[in-house]
Amino acid sequence: MAEQAEGDLLDRFARYRPLVTATAVGGAAAVFDLVTAALGVRQAAGDLPRVRDSALVTIGRARAQLMSALLGAVAAARLSEAGHPDAEWWAAVTKAHGIDLAN
């Protein structure tokens, strides 16, 4: 009986964690959009002659990390839905990555 309850709890975590990850990554994406929009406005106004290469590299890296975290959350949700035995582990790992990235 206790093993069944533990299994049900882990299944719920496997389904819940990708949602938490997607929410955190969505918040981080909103900040990313604000930063890139502000850079665009400053450049259009002439306050910023050009965006430095280091800023472009940072923006590109951040976008790639956001996409990888979101894809990980989708993969974790799909594994959970399919009842894969590694779904709970995958959900926990992708949640850790997504929350760390969002912070």
C-alpha positions in Angstrom: 0.0 0.0 0.0 2.8 2.4 0.9 4.7 1.6 -2.3 1.6 2.4 -4.4 1.1 5.7 -2.6 4.8 6.6 -3.2 4.4 5.6 -6.9 1.4 7.8 -7.2 3.2 10.7 -5.6 6.1 10.4 -7.9 3.8 10.3 -10.9 2.2 13.5 -9.7 5.6 15.1 -9.4 6.5 13.9 -12.9 3.4 15.7 -14.2 3.7 18.8 -12.1 7.4 19.6 -12.5 7.3 20.4 -16.2 4.6 23.0 -15.6 6.7 24.6 -12.9 9.6 24.6 -15.3 7.6 26.1 -18.1 6.3 28.8 -15.8 9.7 29.8 -14.6 11.2 29.8 -18.1 8.2 31.9 -19.3 9.0 34.5 -16.7 12.7 34.5 -17.7 11.6 34.8 -21.4 9.6 37.9 -20.5 12.7 39.5 -18.9 14.7 38.5 -22.0 12.1 40.2 -24.2 12.2 43.4 -22.1 16.0 43.5 -22.3 16.1 43.0 -26.1 13.3 45.5 -26.7 15.1 48.1 -24.5 18.3 47.5 -26.5 16.4 48.0 -29.8 14.8 51.2 -28.5 18.1 52.6 -27.4 19.7 51.7 -30.7 16.8 53.2 -32.7 17.0 56.4 -30.6 20.7 56.8 -31.3 21.8 56.3 -27.7 23.5 53.1 -28.6 25.4 53.3 -31.9 25.6 49.5 -32.1 25.1 46.5 -29.8 28.5 45.2 -28.8 29.5 41.7 -29.8 29.7 40.5 -26.2 26.1 41.6 -25.6 25.0 39.8 -28.7 26.8 36.6 -27.6 25.1 36.9 -24.2 21.7 37.4 -25.7 22.2 34.5 -28.1 23.4 32.2 -25.2 20.4 33.2 -23.1 18.0 32.5 -25.9 19.5 29.1 -26.5 19.3 28.2 -22.8 15.7 29.3 -22.6 14.8 27.1 -25.6 16.7 24.1 -24.2 14.9 24.5 -20.8 11.5 24.7 -22.5 12.3 21.7 -24.8 13.4 19.8 -21.7 10.1 20.6 -20.0 8.1 19.5 -23.1 10.1 16.2 -23.2 9.5 15.6 -19.5 5.8 16.2 -19.9 5.7 13.8 -22.9 7.6 11.1 -20.9 5.2 11.5 -18.0 2.2 11.3 -20.2 3.6 8.1 -21.8 4.2 6.6 -18.3 7.9 6.2 -19.0 9.9 4.8 -16.0 12.4 7.7 -16.1 9.7 10.4 -16.3 10.1 11.4 -12.7 13.9 11.7 -12.9 13.7 13.6 -16.2 11.1 16.0 -14.7 13.3 16.6 -11.7 16.4 17.3 -13.7 14.7 19.6 -16.2 13.0 21.5 -13.4 16.4 22.0 -11.7 17.8 23.3 -14.9 14.8 25.6 -15.7 14.7 27.1 -12.2 18.4 27.7 -12.2 18.2 29.3 -15.6 15.3 31.5 -14.6 17.1 32.7 -11.5 
